[in-house]
């Protein structure tokens, strides 16, 4: 992970939290590797099964029934269960087998919310369970870096235009 990204979030006091399913805490652990992260890292919730998604994050039972745990809709609702400036969610099928939903191993949705803007990205990773989980973490970090820079640029442009 880019130390500049962490430094930027700390300097701008951007609070951060994660709601993880398929990554099982790996993403939160990546953040916790950095000294000083306690200034902004609020929580990492591992909501691995559907009951936890409902109870801990407020994911709708209807969403889970209609779209499944591995879906764009669930990733979005996982984000909405967090309360920080930056929110990241991961839900997917790491394998080695699927979850009886006809969705393939390696299918992952990563959600990101920066202030009031939400983004969901779909991925189809290949490899074994460990590889898929690591690819998901790396993709989430890249996604965060990309969208955080876009939000910064938009804010700078707005400020320049006097909005």
MIMAR-840769 format. One record per atom (N, C-alpha, C): chain; residue number from 1; atom name; x, y, z. Coordinates in steps of 0.2 Angstrom, whole numbers. Example, Ala and Ser with C-alpha at 12.3 -4.5 7.8 and 13.67 -1.06 7.14 Angstrom:
fikol | vexke | tinu | east | north | up
A | 1 | N | 66 | -28 | 39
A | 1 | CA | 62 | -22 | 39
A | 1 | C | 66 | -16 | 39
A | 2 | N | 64 | -11 | 35
A | 2 | CA | 68 | -5 | 36
A | 2 | C | 64 | 0 | 39
***
This chain:
fikol | vexke | tinu | east | north | up
A | 1 | N | 4 | -6 | 0
A | 1 | CA | 0 | 0 | 0
A | 1 | C | 4 | 6 | 0
A | 2 | N | 2 | 11 | -3
A | 2 | CA | 6 | 17 | -4
A | 2 | C | 5 | 21 | 3
A | 3 | N | 11 | 22 | 6
A | 3 | CA | 12 | 26 | 12
A | 3 | C | 9 | 33 | 11
A | 4 | N | 10 | 36 | 5
A | 4 | CA | 7 | 43 | 4
A | 4 | C | 0 | 43 | 5
A | 5 | N | -4 | 38 | 3
A | 5 | CA | -11 | 37 | 4
A | 5 | C | -13 | 37 | 11
A | 6 | N | -10 | 33 | 15
A | 6 | CA | -11 | 33 | 22
A | 6 | C | -9 | 40 | 25
A | 7 | N | -4 | 43 | 23
A | 7 | CA | -1 | 49 | 26
A | 7 | C | -7 | 54 | 24
A | 8 | N | -9 | 54 | 18
A | 8 | CA | -14 | 59 | 16
A | 8 | C | -20 | 59 | 20
A | 9 | N | -23 | 52 | 21
A | 9 | CA | -29 | 51 | 25
A | 9 | C | -28 | 54 | 33
A | 10 | N | -22 | 52 | 35
A | 10 | CA | -21 | 55 | 42
A | 10 | C | -20 | 62 | 43
A | 11 | N | -17 | 65 | 38
A | 11 | CA | -16 | 73 | 38
A | 11 | C | -23 | 76 | 37
A | 12 | N | -27 | 73 | 33
A | 12 | CA | -34 | 76 | 32
A | 12 | C | -39 | 73 | 37
A | 13 | N | -37 | 70 | 42
A | 13 | CA | -41 | 67 | 47
A | 13 | C | -47 | 63 | 44
A | 14 | N | -46 | 59 | 39
A | 14 | CA | -52 | 56 | 36
A | 14 | C | -53 | 49 | 39
A | 15 | N | -58 | 48 | 43
A | 15 | CA | -59 | 42 | 47
A | 15 | C | -61 | 36 | 42
A | 16 | N | -59 | 30 | 44
A | 16 | CA | -59 | 24 | 40
A | 16 | C | -62 | 18 | 43
A | 17 | N | -66 | 15 | 40
A | 17 | CA | -68 | 8 | 42
A | 17 | C | -69 | 3 | 37
A | 18 | N | -69 | -3 | 39
A | 18 | CA | -70 | -9 | 34
A | 18 | C | -75 | -13 | 36
A | 19 | N | -79 | -16 | 31
A | 19 | CA | -84 | -21 | 32
A | 19 | C | -82 | -27 | 28
A | 20 | N | -79 | -32 | 31
A | 20 | CA | -76 | -38 | 27
A | 20 | C | -80 | -44 | 27
A | 21 | N | -81 | -48 | 22
A | 21 | CA | -83 | -54 | 22
A | 21 | C | -78 | -59 | 19
A | 22 | N | -77 | -59 | 13
A | 22 | CA | -72 | -64 | 10
A | 22 | C | -65 | -63 | 12
A | 23 | N | -63 | -57 | 13
A | 23 | CA | -56 | -55 | 15
A | 23 | C | -55 | -57 | 23
A | 24 | N | -60 | -58 | 27
A | 24 | CA | -60 | -60 | 33
A | 24 | C | -55 | -56 | 38
A | 25 | N | -54 | -50 | 37
A | 25 | CA | -50 | -46 | 41
A | 25 | C | -43 | -44 | 38
A | 26 | N | -42 | -47 | 32
A | 26 | CA | -35 | -45 | 29
A | 26 | C | -34 | -38 | 27
A | 27 | N | -40 | -35 | 25
A | 27 | CA | -39 | -28 | 23
A | 27 | C | -38 | -24 | 29
A | 28 | N | -42 | -25 | 34
A | 28 | CA | -41 | -21 | 40
A | 28 | C | -34 | -22 | 43
A | 29 | N | -31 | -28 | 43
A | 29 | CA | -24 | -29 | 45
A | 29 | C | -19 | -26 | 41
A | 30 | N | -20 | -25 | 34
A | 30 | CA | -16 | -21 | 30
A | 30 | C | -15 | -14 | 33
A | 31 | N | -21 | -11 | 34
A | 31 | CA | -21 | -4 | 37
A | 31 | C | -18 | -4 | 44
A | 32 | N | -19 | -8 | 48
A | 32 | CA | -16 | -8 | 55
A | 32 | C | -8 | -9 | 54
A | 33 | N | -6 | -11 | 49
A | 33 | CA | 2 | -12 | 48
A | 33 | C | 5 | -5 | 49
A | 34 | N | 2 | 0 | 47
A | 34 | CA | 5 | 7 | 47
A | 34 | C | 4 | 10 | 54
A | 35 | N | 10 | 13 | 56
A | 35 | CA | 11 | 17 | 62
A | 35 | C | 6 | 23 | 61
A | 36 | N | 3 | 25 | 66
A | 36 | CA | -1 | 31 | 66
A | 36 | C | -8 | 30 | 64
A | 37 | N | -10 | 24 | 61
A | 37 | CA | -16 | 23 | 58
A | 37 | C | -22 | 23 | 63
A | 38 | N | -20 | 22 | 70
A | 38 | CA | -25 | 23 | 75
A | 38 | C | -29 | 30 | 75
A | 39 | N | -25 | 35 | 72
A | 39 | CA | -28 | 41 | 72
A | 39 | C | -35 | 42 | 68
A | 40 | N | -35 | 37 | 63
A | 40 | CA | -41 | 38 | 58
A | 40 | C | -45 | 31 | 58
A | 41 | N | -41 | 25 | 59
A | 41 | CA | -45 | 19 | 58
A | 41 | C | -50 | 18 | 64
A | 42 | N | -56 | 17 | 62
A | 42 | CA | -61 | 17 | 67
A | 42 | C | -63 | 9 | 69
A | 43 | N | -64 | 5 | 64
A | 43 | CA | -66 | -2 | 65
A | 43 | C | -65 | -6 | 59
A | 44 | N | -64 | -12 | 60
A | 44 | CA | -65 | -17 | 55
A | 44 | C | -69 | -22 | 57
A | 45 | N | -75 | -23 | 53
A | 45 | CA | -80 | -28 | 55
A | 45 | C | -79 | -34 | 50
A | 46 | N | -79 | -40 | 53
A | 46 | CA | -79 | -46 | 49
A | 46 | C | -86 | -49 | 49
A | 47 | N | -90 | -48 | 44
A | 47 | CA | -97 | -50 | 44
A | 47 | C | -97 | -56 | 39
A | 48 | N | -95 | -62 | 41
A | 48 | CA | -94 | -67 | 37
A | 48 | C | -100 | -71 | 34
A | 49 | N | -105 | -72 | 39
A | 49 | CA | -111 | -75 | 37
A | 49 | C | -116 | -70 | 36
A | 50 | N | -122 | -72 | 34
A | 50 | CA | -128 | -67 | 32
A | 50 | C | -131 | -65 | 39
A | 51 | N | -131 | -69 | 44
A | 51 | CA | -134 | -66 | 50
A | 51 | C | -130 | -60 | 53
A | 52 | N | -123 | -61 | 52
A | 52 | CA | -119 | -55 | 54
A | 52 | C | -120 | -49 | 50
A | 53 | N | -120 | -50 | 44
A | 53 | CA | -121 | -45 | 39
A | 53 | C | -128 | -41 | 41
A | 54 | N | -133 | -44 | 43
A | 54 | CA | -139 | -41 | 45
A | 54 | C | -139 | -38 | 52
A | 55 | N | -136 | -41 | 57
A | 55 | CA | -136 | -39 | 63
A | 55 | C | -130 | -33 | 64
A | 56 | N | -125 | -34 | 61
A | 56 | CA | -119 | -29 | 63
A | 56 | C | -119 | -24 | 58
A | 57 | N | -121 | -25 | 52
A | 57 | CA | -121 | -20 | 46
A | 57 | C | -128 | -17 | 44
A | 58 | N | -133 | -20 | 46
A | 58 | CA | -140 | -18 | 44
A | 58 | C | -141 | -20 | 36
A | 59 | N | -138 | -25 | 34
A | 59 | CA | -140 | -27 | 27
A | 59 | C | -147 | -30 | 27
A | 60 | N | -151 | -29 | 23
A | 60 | CA | -158 | -31 | 23
A | 60 | C | -158 | -39 | 21
A | 61 | N | -162 | -42 | 25
A | 61 | CA | -164 | -49 | 23
A | 61 | C | -166 | -50 | 16
A | 62 | N | -170 | -45 | 14
A | 62 | CA | -173 | -45 | 7
A | 62 | C | -168 | -45 | 2
A | 63 | N | -163 | -40 | 3
A | 63 | CA | -157 | -40 | -2
A | 63 | C | -153 | -46 | -2
A | 64 | N | -152 | -49 | 4
A | 64 | CA | -149 | -56 | 4
A | 64 | C | -153 | -61 | 0
A | 65 | N | -159 | -61 | 1
A | 65 | CA | -163 | -66 | -2
A | 65 | C | -164 | -65 | -10
A | 66 | N | -165 | -59 | -12
A | 66 | CA | -166 | -57 | -19
A | 66 | C | -159 | -58 | -23
A | 67 | N | -154 | -55 | -20
A | 67 | CA | -147 | -54 | -24
A | 67 | C | -142 | -59 | -21
A | 68 | N | -142 | -61 | -15
A | 68 | CA | -137 | -65 | -12
A | 68 | C | -132 | -61 | -9
A | 69 | N | -128 | -64 | -5
A | 69 | CA | -122 | -61 | -1
A | 69 | C | -117 | -58 | -5
A | 70 | N | -116 | -61 | -11
A | 70 | CA | -111 | -59 | -16
A | 70 | C | -114 | -55 | -21
A | 71 | N | -115 | -49 | -20
A | 71 | CA | -119 | -45 | -25
A | 71 | C | -117 | -37 | -24
A | 72 | N | -118 | -33 | -29
A | 72 | CA | -117 | -26 | -29
A | 72 | C | -121 | -23 | -23
A | 73 | N | -128 | -25 | -23
A | 73 | CA | -132 | -23 | -18
A | 73 | C | -130 | -24 | -11
A | 74 | N | -127 | -30 | -9
A | 74 | CA | -125 | -32 | -3
A | 74 | C | -119 | -28 | -1
A | 75 | N | -114 | -27 | -6
A | 75 | CA | -108 | -23 | -5
A | 75 | C | -110 | -16 | -3
A | 76 | N | -115 | -13 | -6
A | 76 | CA | -117 | -6 | -5
A | 76 | C | -120 | -6 | 2
A | 77 | N | -125 | -10 | 4
A | 77 | CA | -128 | -10 | 11
A | 77 | C | -123 | -11 | 16
A | 78 | N | -118 | -15 | 15
A | 78 | CA | -112 | -16 | 20
A | 78 | C | -109 | -9 | 21
A | 79 | N | -108 | -5 | 16
A | 79 | CA | -105 | 1 | 17
A | 79 | C | -109 | 6 | 21
A | 80 | N | -116 | 5 | 20
A | 80 | CA | -120 | 9 | 24
A | 80 | C | -121 | 8 | 31
A | 81 | N | -118 | 2 | 33
A | 81 | CA | -118 | 0 | 40
A | 81 | C | -112 | 3 | 44
A | 82 | N | -108 | 6 | 40
A | 82 | CA | -102 | 9 | 43
A | 82 | C | -103 | 17 | 44
A | 83 | N | -99 | 20 | 48
A | 83 | CA | -101 | 27 | 49
A | 83 | C | -94 | 32 | 49
A | 84 | N | -90 | 31 | 44
A | 84 | CA | -84 | 35 | 44
A | 84 | C | -84 | 39 | 37
A | 85 | N | -79 | 43 | 37
A | 85 | CA | -78 | 47 | 30
A | 85 | C | -77 | 42 | 24
A | 86 | N | -72 | 37 | 26
A | 86 | CA | -71 | 32 | 21
A | 86 | C | -73 | 25 | 23
A | 87 | N | -76 | 22 | 19
A | 87 | CA | -79 | 15 | 21
A | 87 | C | -78 | 10 | 15
A | 88 | N | -75 | 4 | 17
A | 88 | CA | -74 | -1 | 12
A | 88 | C | -77 | -7 | 14
A | 89 | N | -80 | -10 | 9
A | 89 | CA | -83 | -17 | 10
A | 89 | C | -81 | -22 | 5
A | 90 | N | -80 | -28 | 7
A | 90 | CA | -78 | -34 | 2
A | 90 | C | -83 | -40 | 3
A | 91 | N | -85 | -42 | -2
A | 91 | CA | -90 | -48 | -2
A | 91 | C | -88 | -52 | -8
A | 92 | N | -87 | -59 | -7
A | 92 | CA | -86 | -63 | -13
A | 92 | C | -85 | -70 | -11
A | 93 | N | -83 | -74 | -16
A | 93 | CA | -82 | -81 | -16
A | 93 | C | -75 | -83 | -17
A | 94 | N | -72 | -84 | -11
A | 94 | CA | -65 | -86 | -12
A | 94 | C | -63 | -93 | -13
A | 95 | N | -68 | -97 | -13
A | 95 | CA | -67 | -104 | -14
A | 95 | C | -64 | -108 | -8
A | 96 | N | -63 | -115 | -9
A | 96 | CA | -62 | -118 | -16
A | 96 | C | -68 | -120 | -20
A | 97 | N | -74 | -119 | -16
A | 97 | CA | -80 | -121 | -20
A | 97 | C | -85 | -115 | -19
A | 98 | N | -90 | -115 | -24
A | 98 | CA | -95 | -109 | -24
A | 98 | C | -99 | -110 | -18
A | 99 | N | -104 | -106 | -17
A | 99 | CA | -109 | -105 | -11
A | 99 | C | -116 | -108 | -13
A | 100 | N | -116 | -112 | -18
A | 100 | CA | -123 | -115 | -21
A | 100 | C | -127 | -110 | -24
A | 101 | N | -124 | -104 | -26
A | 101 | CA | -128 | -99 | -29
A | 101 | C | -127 | -98 | -36
A | 102 | N | -124 | -103 | -39
A | 102 | CA | -122 | -102 | -46
A | 102 | C | -117 | -97 | -48
A | 103 | N | -114 | -94 | -43
A | 103 | CA | -109 | -88 | -44
A | 103 | C | -103 | -92 | -44
A | 104 | N | -98 | -90 | -48
A | 104 | CA | -92 | -93 | -48
A | 104 | C | -87 | -91 | -43
A | 105 | N | -82 | -96 | -41
A | 105 | CA | -77 | -94 | -37
A | 105 | C | -73 | -89 | -40
A | 106 | N | -71 | -84 | -36
A | 106 | CA | -67 | -78 | -38
A | 106 | C | -71 | -72 | -39
A | 107 | N | -78 | -73 | -39
A | 107 | CA | -82 | -67 | -40
A | 107 | C | -82 | -63 | -34
A | 108 | N | -80 | -56 | -34
A | 108 | CA | -80 | -52 | -29
A | 108 | C | -83 | -45 | -30
A | 109 | N | -86 | -42 | -25
A | 109 | CA | -88 | -35 | -26
A | 109 | C | -85 | -31 | -20
A | 110 | N | -82 | -26 | -22
A | 110 | CA | -78 | -21 | -17
A | 110 | C | -82 | -15 | -17
A | 111 | N | -84 | -13 | -12
A | 111 | CA | -88 | -6 | -11
A | 111 | C | -84 | -1 | -8
A | 112 | N | -85 | 5 | -10
A | 112 | CA | -81 | 11 | -7
A | 112 | C | -85 | 17 | -6
A | 113 | N | -85 | 20 | -1
A | 113 | CA | -89 | 26 | 0
A | 113 | C | -84 | 31 | 3
A | 114 | N | -84 | 37 | 0
A | 114 | CA | -80 | 42 | 2
A | 114 | C | -85 | 48 | 3
A | 115 | N | -85 | 50 | 9
A | 115 | CA | -90 | 55 | 11
A | 115 | C | -97 | 53 | 8
A | 116 | N | -100 | 56 | 4
A | 116 | CA | -107 | 55 | 1
A | 116 | C | -107 | 51 | -5
A | 117 | N | -101 | 49 | -8
A | 117 | CA | -101 | 46 | -15
A | 117 | C | -99 | 38 | -14
A | 118 | N | -103 | 34 | -16
A | 118 | CA | -102 | 27 | -16
A | 118 | C | -100 | 24 | -23
A | 119 | N | -96 | 19 | -23
A | 119 | CA | -94 | 16 | -29
A | 119 | C | -94 | 8 | -27
A | 120 | N | -96 | 4 | -32
A | 120 | CA | -95 | -3 | -32
A | 120 | C | -91 | -5 | -38
A | 121 | N | -87 | -10 | -37
A | 121 | CA | -83 | -13 | -42
A | 121 | C | -84 | -20 | -42
A | 122 | N | -85 | -23 | -48
A | 122 | CA | -85 | -31 | -48
A | 122 | C | -79 | -33 | -51
A | 123 | N | -76 | -39 | -48
A | 123 | CA | -70 | -42 | -50
A | 123 | C | -71 | -50 | -51
A | 124 | N | -68 | -53 | -56
A | 124 | CA | -68 | -60 | -56
A | 124 | C | -60 | -62 | -56
A | 125 | N | -58 | -64 | -50
A | 125 | CA | -51 | -66 | -49
A | 125 | C | -51 | -74 | -50
A | 126 | N | -44 | -76 | -51
A | 126 | CA | -43 | -83 | -53
A | 126 | C | -38 | -85 | -47
A | 127 | N | -37 | -91 | -46
A | 127 | CA | -32 | -94 | -41
A | 127 | C | -36 | -97 | -35
A | 128 | N | -31 | -99 | -30
A | 128 | CA | -34 | -103 | -25
A | 128 | C | -37 | -98 | -20
A | 129 | N | -39 | -100 | -14
A | 129 | CA | -43 | -96 | -9
A | 129 | C | -38 | -90 | -7
A | 130 | N | -32 | -92 | -5
A | 130 | CA | -27 | -87 | -2
A | 130 | C | -26 | -82 | -7
A | 131 | N | -25 | -84 | -14
A | 131 | CA | -24 | -79 | -19
A | 131 | C | -30 | -74 | -20
A | 132 | N | -36 | -77 | -20
A | 132 | CA | -42 | -73 | -21
A | 132 | C | -42 | -68 | -16
A | 133 | N | -41 | -70 | -10
A | 133 | CA | -42 | -65 | -4
A | 133 | C | -37 | -60 | -5
A | 134 | N | -30 | -62 | -6
A | 134 | CA | -25 | -57 | -7
A | 134 | C | -26 | -52 | -13
A | 135 | N | -29 | -55 | -18
A | 135 | CA | -30 | -50 | -24
A | 135 | C | -36 | -46 | -23
A | 136 | N | -41 | -48 | -18
A | 136 | CA | -46 | -43 | -16
A | 136 | C | -44 | -38 | -12
A | 137 | N | -39 | -39 | -7
A | 137 | CA | -36 | -34 | -3
A | 137 | C | -32 | -29 | -8
A | 138 | N | -28 | -31 | -12
A | 138 | CA | -24 | -27 | -16
A | 138 | C | -29 | -23 | -21
A | 139 | N | -34 | -26 | -23
A | 139 | CA | -39 | -22 | -28
A | 139 | C | -43 | -17 | -24
A | 140 | N | -44 | -18 | -17
A | 140 | CA | -48 | -13 | -13
A | 140 | C | -43 | -7 | -12
A | 141 | N | -37 | -9 | -11
A | 141 | CA | -32 | -3 | -9
A | 141 | C | -31 | 1 | -15
A | 142 | N | -31 | -2 | -21
A | 142 | CA | -30 | 2 | -27
A | 142 | C | -36 | 6 | -29
A | 143 | N | -42 | 3 | -28
A | 143 | CA | -48 | 6 | -29
A | 143 | C | -49 | 12 | -24
A | 144 | N | -47 | 11 | -18
A | 144 | CA | -47 | 17 | -13
A | 144 | C | -42 | 23 | -16
A | 145 | N | -36 | 21 | -18
A | 145 | CA | -31 | 26 | -20
A | 145 | C | -34 | 30 | -26
A | 146 | N | -37 | 26 | -31
A | 146 | CA | -39 | 29 | -37
A | 146 | C | -45 | 34 | -35
A | 147 | N | -50 | 31 | -32
A | 147 | CA | -56 | 35 | -30
A | 147 | C | -54 | 41 | -26
A | 148 | N | -50 | 40 | -21
A | 148 | CA | -48 | 46 | -16
A | 148 | C | -45 | 51 | -20
A | 149 | N | -41 | 50 | -25
A | 149 | CA | -37 | 55 | -29
A | 149 | C | -43 | 58 | -34
A | 150 | N | -47 | 55 | -36
A | 150 | CA | -53 | 58 | -40
A | 150 | C | -57 | 63 | -36
A | 151 | N | -58 | 61 | -30
A | 151 | CA | -62 | 65 | -25
A | 151 | C | -58 | 71 | -24
A | 152 | N | -52 | 70 | -23
A | 152 | CA | -47 | 76 | -21
A | 152 | C | -47 | 81 | -27
A | 153 | N | -46 | 78 | -33
A | 153 | CA | -46 | 82 | -39
A | 153 | C | -52 | 86 | -40
A | 154 | N | -58 | 82 | -39
A | 154 | CA | -65 | 86 | -40
A | 154 | C | -65 | 91 | -35
A | 155 | N | -63 | 90 | -28
A | 155 | CA | -64 | 95 | -23
A | 155 | C | -60 | 101 | -25
A | 156 | N | -53 | 100 | -27
A | 156 | CA | -49 | 105 | -29
A | 156 | C | -52 | 109 | -35
A | 157 | N | -55 | 106 | -40
A | 157 | CA | -58 | 109 | -45
A | 157 | C | -64 | 114 | -43
A | 158 | N | -68 | 111 | -39
A | 158 | CA | -74 | 114 | -36
A | 158 | C | -71 | 121 | -32
A | 159 | N | -66 | 120 | -28
A | 159 | CA | -64 | 126 | -25
A | 159 | C | -61 | 131 | -29
A | 160 | N | -58 | 129 | -35
A | 160 | CA | -55 | 134 | -40
A | 160 | C | -61 | 137 | -43
A | 161 | N | -66 | 134 | -44
A | 161 | CA | -72 | 137 | -48
A | 161 | C | -76 | 141 | -43
A | 162 | N | -75 | 140 | -37
A | 162 | CA | -79 | 144 | -32
A | 162 | C | -85 | 141 | -29
A | 163 | N | -86 | 134 | -30
A | 163 | CA | -92 | 131 | -28
A | 163 | C | -92 | 130 | -21
***
